[in-house]
Amino acid sequence: MDFIKNLLPEGTIFGAPEISNEQIVELSKTAPNLIVWAVPVMLLLTGLEMWFSHHNDHDHYSKDETIGSTLVGLGSLVVSAALKFGLIYLTVLVYNLVPWRMELNWWTLIPCYIIYDLASYWAHRVSHESRLFWATHVVHHSAEHYNLTVSYRLSWIQHIKVIFFMPVMLFGFHPVIFFVTNQLATLFQFLQHTEYIRRLHPVLEYIFATPSNHRVHHGSQEKYIDKNFGATFIFWDRIFNTYTPEEEQVIYGITTNIDKKANPLHINFHELNDIVSDVRQSKNLKEAWMYTFGSPITVYNLKIKAAHEAQQRELEVYS
């Protein structure tokens, strides 16, 4: 590491001093909490959308889902606050390990945001392709109505996906820049979750994850499933061949919609409970592995097939 440090030219933004343990405590206190500051605005906009939907007889809100989304969102804020110091400590630890540490400069937010969004694309995509990670994300897809409260539905165990953002930390961005980027990326996604912003200018639709592009992502139709993973930039989906435009009306929810729509515990942990149940009934280790880490679509199709075969056997017994 010292050899690499000596190669860095003097007078550059690299080679910033390490952050001490004492500074970590101060950093955790002073790091801007943009999401908490934005909550009043988010609640105001949600209230306006809710009123407009009711006033115009639009079926965009469900009482039980709204209660569930709100309780999940409040729980997510509590979990995030509880883990804040630990996540800051992890970010500082990585920051101190690399010799190309960057100074705290506002403009480094731009490359950090782009790299962060690429990592977010892959974290999001893996969350749809591996059932264990799907269990940390299905919370967000379980609403059958599409409105601003859907943005509140963030899993209480989603922070295990921090492993996908370790490469971003390794670039040496200052921890404050990393955390501001994380919060800005989260806030950007708030306005994606609405029916009232229709298709925007083609240039914007080509570059950004607009409400139209993101509605596709929440669709349960076969043509929409596992499409449009981009959080801020939709061009990642174009690059990696996962893009689909909004065409027919989106049917929201998941392939098997949940009951207990107002229960935040059920919303958060129903998929984990199903995984445990499926693993217990597995015939062998290979099947147990598949039920845990396999594609949710593959698992769904396998369970449908197993249920059909069981029904056939039952009919044979009574025939």
C-alpha positions in Angstrom: 0.0 0.0 0.0 2.9 2.4 0.8 4.3 1.7 -2.7 1.0 2.7 -4.3 0.8 5.8 -2.1 4.2 6.9 -3.3 3.0 6.7 -6.9 0.2 9.1 -6.3 1.2 12.6 -7.5 1.4 15.3 -4.8 -1.2 18.0 -4.8 -4.0 15.7 -6.1 -7.2 14.9 -4.3 -5.8 11.5 -3.3 -3.8 10.7 -0.2 -6.2 12.3 2.3 -5.4 11.6 6.0 -7.0 8.6 7.8 -10.1 9.2 9.9 -9.4 8.4 13.6 -11.8 6.6 15.9 -12.6 9.9 17.7 -13.4 11.5 14.3 -15.8 8.6 13.5 -18.0 9.5 16.5 -18.1 13.2 15.4 -18.7 12.1 11.8 -21.7 10.0 12.8 -23.2 13.0 14.6 -22.5 15.6 11.9 -23.2 13.5 8.7 -26.2 15.0 7.0 -29.4 13.0 7.4 -31.1 14.1 4.2 -33.8 11.4 4.4 -35.0 12.5 7.8 -35.1 16.1 6.6 -37.1 15.1 3.6 -39.7 13.2 5.5 -42.1 16.2 6.0 -42.0 16.9 2.2 -42.6 13.2 1.4 -45.5 13.1 3.7 -47.0 16.3 2.3 -46.7 15.0 -1.3 -48.1 11.6 -0.3 -51.1 13.3 1.4 -51.7 15.4 -1.7 -51.6 12.3 -4.0 -53.9 10.4 -1.6 -56.4 13.3 -1.6 -56.2 13.6 -5.4 -56.7 9.9 -5.9 -59.8 9.9 -3.6 -61.2 13.1 -5.0 -61.0 11.8 -8.6 -62.2 8.3 -7.7 -58.9 6.8 -8.8 -58.1 3.4 -7.3 -54.5 4.1 -6.4 -54.7 3.5 -2.7 -55.8 0.7 -0.4 -56.4 1.3 3.3 -54.6 -1.8 4.5 -51.7 -1.4 2.1 -51.3 2.2 3.1 -51.2 1.3 6.8 -48.7 -1.5 6.0 -46.5 0.7 3.9 -46.4 3.4 6.6 -45.5 1.0 9.4 -42.8 -0.7 7.3 -41.4 2.7 6.5 -41.3 3.8 10.1 -39.6 0.5 11.0 -37.1 1.0 8.3 -36.2 4.5 9.6 -35.7 2.9 13.1 -33.5 0.1 11.7 -31.4 2.6 9.6 -30.9 4.9 12.6 -29.8 1.9 14.8 -27.3 0.7 12.2 -26.0 4.2 11.2 -22.9 4.2 13.4 -22.0 0.6 12.3 -22.3 1.5 8.6 -20.3 4.7 9.0 -17.6 2.7 10.9 -17.5 0.1 8.0 -17.2 2.9 5.4 -14.4 4.6 7.4 -12.6 1.3 7.9 -12.5 0.7 4.1 -11.6 4.4 3.5 -8.6 4.1 5.8 -7.4 0.9 4.2 -6.9 2.3 0.7 -4.0 4.7 -0.1 -6.0 6.7 -2.7 -8.3 8.2 -0.1 -10.0 11.3 -1.6 -10.4 14.6 0.2 -13.9 15.8 1.0 -14.8 17.7 -2.3 -18.3 18.3 -3.4 -17.7 17.4 -7.0 -16.6 13.9 -6.2 -20.2 13.3 -5.5 -20.8 13.1 -9.3 -18.5 10.1 -10.1 -19.5 8.5 -6.8 -23.2 8.7 -7.7 -22.6 7.1 -11.1 -20.5 4.3 -9.7 -22.9 3.8 -6.8 -25.9 3.6 -9.2 -24.1 0.8 -11.2 -23.6 -1.1 -7.9 -27.2 -0.5 -7.1 -28.3 -1.9 -10.5 -26.5 -5.2 -9.7 -27.6 -5.3 -6.1 -31.2 -4.9 -7.4 -30.8 -7.4 -10.1 -29.3 -10.1 -7.8 -32.2 -9.3 -5.4 -34.5 -10.6 -8.1 -32.4 -13.6 -9.2 -31.5 -15.1 -5.8 -34.4 -16.0 -3.5 -32.5 -15.2 -0.3 -31.8 -11.7 -1.5 -35.4 -11.6 -2.9 -36.5 -12.1 0.7 -34.9 -8.7 1.5 -36.6 -7.0 -1.4 -40.0 -8.6 -1.9 -41.3 -6.2 0.7 -41.1 -3.4 -1.9 -43.0 -5.4 -4.6 -45.8 -6.7 -2.4 -48.2 -3.8 -2.9 -50.9 -4.3 -5.4 -51.5 -0.5 -5.7 -48.9 1.9 -7.0 -48.5 5.1 -5.2 -45.9 7.2 -3.2 -46.3 5.0 -0.1 -44.7 2.1 -2.0 -41.4 4.0 -1.7 -41.7 3.6 2.1 -41.7 -0.2 1.8 -38.0 -0.9 2.5 -37.1 -4.2 4.1 -35.9 -4.1 7.6 -33.1 -6.6 6.6 -32.1 -4.9 3.4 -28.8 -3.7 4.8 -27.2 -7.1 4.2 -26.9 -5.8 0.6 -24.1 -3.5 1.7 -21.7 -6.1 0.3 -22.7 -4.9 -3.2 -21.5 -1.4 -2.3 -18.1 -2.4 -0.9 -16.5 -1.8 -4.4 -17.8 1.8 -4.3 -16.2 2.3 -0.9 -12.9 0.9 -2.3 -12.7 3.8 -4.8 -11.7 5.9 -1.8 -14.6 8.4 -1.8 -14.8 10.3 1.5 -17.4 8.7 3.8 -19.5 11.8 3.9 -19.7 11.7 0.1 -20.7 8.0 0.2 -23.5 8.6 2.6 -24.8 11.7 0.9 -24.8 9.7 -2.4 -26.7 6.8 -0.7 -29.4 9.2 0.6 -29.7 11.2 -2.6 -30.2 7.9 -4.5 -32.9 6.8 -2.1 -34.7 10.2 -2.4 -34.6 10.1 -6.2 -36.6 7.0 -6.2 -39.4 8.5 -4.1 -41.2 10.2 -7.1 -40.8 7.1 -9.3 -43.7 5.5 -7.4 -46.7 7.3 -8.8 -49.2 6.9 -11.5 -49.6 10.6 -11.9 -46.4 11.3 -13.7 -46.8 9.7 -17.1 -44.2 9.4 -19.9 -41.6 12.2 -20.0 -39.5 13.6 -22.8 -37.9 10.7 -24.8 -34.4 11.9 -23.8 -35.3 11.6 -20.1 -37.0 8.3 -20.6 -33.8 7.0 -22.3 -31.4 8.1 -19.6 -33.3 8.0 -16.3 -35.4 5.6 -14.3 -38.6 7.6 -14.7 -41.9 6.7 -13.2 -42.9 5.1 -16.5 -39.8 3.0 -16.5 -40.1 2.0 -12.9 -43.8 1.1 -13.2 -42.7 -1.6 -15.5 -40.3 -2.9 -12.9 -43.2 -3.4 -10.5 -45.3 -5.3 -13.0 -46.4 -8.9 -12.4 -47.0 -9.7 -16.1 -44.5 -12.0 -17.6 -43.2 -9.4 -20.1 -42.4 -7.0 -17.2 -40.9 -9.4 -14.6 -37.2 -8.8 -13.9 -37.0 -5.7 -16.1 -35.8 -2.1 -15.5 -33.6 -2.5 -12.5 -32.0 0.9 -12.8 -32.4 3.1 -9.7 -31.5 6.5 -11.1 -30.1 5.7 -14.6 -32.1 3.4 -16.9 -29.2 3.1 -19.4 -27.7 0.3 -17.3 -30.7 -1.8 -18.3 -30.1 -0.9 -21.9 -26.5 -1.9 -21.6 -27.2 -5.2 -19.8 -30.3 -6.1 -21.9 -32.9 -5.8 -19.1 -34.9 -2.9 -20.4 -38.6 -3.0 -21.4 -40.7 0.1 -22.1 -44.1 0.6 -20.5 -46.7 -0.6 -23.0 -49.8 -2.3 -21.6 -51.3 -1.2 -18.2 -49.1 -2.6 -15.4 -50.6 -5.1 -13.0 -48.8 -4.5 -9.7 -47.9 -7.0 -7.0 -46.1 -10.4 -7.1 -47.0 -13.7 -8.6 -48.5 -14.8 -5.3 -49.9 -11.8 -3.5 -49.8 -11.7 0.2 -52.6 -11.5 2.8 -52.3 -9.5 6.0 -51.5 -6.4 4.0 -51.4 -4.1 7.0 -49.1 -6.3 9.1 -45.5 -5.0 8.9 -44.1 -8.2 10.3 -45.8 -10.4 7.7 -44.8 -8.0 4.9 -41.2 -8.1 6.0 -40.7 -11.7 6.8 -43.3 -13.8 4.9 -40.7 -14.8 2.3 -38.1 -15.8 4.9 -40.8 -18.0 6.6 -41.6 -19.6 3.2 -37.9 -20.3 2.6 -37.5 -22.0 6.0 -40.7 -24.1 5.4 -39.5 -25.1 1.9 -36.0 -26.1 3.1 -37.5 -28.2 5.9 -39.5 -30.1 3.3 -36.6 -30.5 0.9 -35.7 -34.0 -0.2 -32.0 -33.4 -0.4 -29.3 -30.7 -0.1 -29.5 -29.8 -3.7 -33.2 -29.0 -3.4 -32.6 -27.1 -0.1 -29.9 -25.0 -1.8 -32.2 -24.3 -4.7 -35.1 -23.2 -2.4 -32.7 -20.9 -0.6 -30.6 -19.4 -3.4 -32.4 -20.3 -6.6 -34.3 -17.8 -8.8 -37.6 -16.9 -7.3 -39.3 -17.6 -10.7 -37.7 -21.1 -10.8 -38.8 -21.8 -7.2 -42.3 -20.6 -8.0 -42.6 -22.8 -11.1 -41.2 -25.8 -9.2 -43.7 -25.4 -6.4 -46.5 -25.1 -9.0 -45.3 -28.3 -10.6 -45.0 -30.1 -7.3 -48.6 -29.0 -6.3 -49.9 -30.2 -9.7 -48.1 -33.6 -9.3 -49.5 -34.0 -5.8 -53.0 -33.2 -7.1 -52.6 -35.8 -9.8 -51.5 -38.5 -7.3 -54.5 -37.6 -5.1 -56.8 -38.1 -8.1 -55.2 -41.4 -8.9 -55.8 -42.6 -5.4 -59.6 -41.8 -5.6 -60.0 -43.0 -9.2 
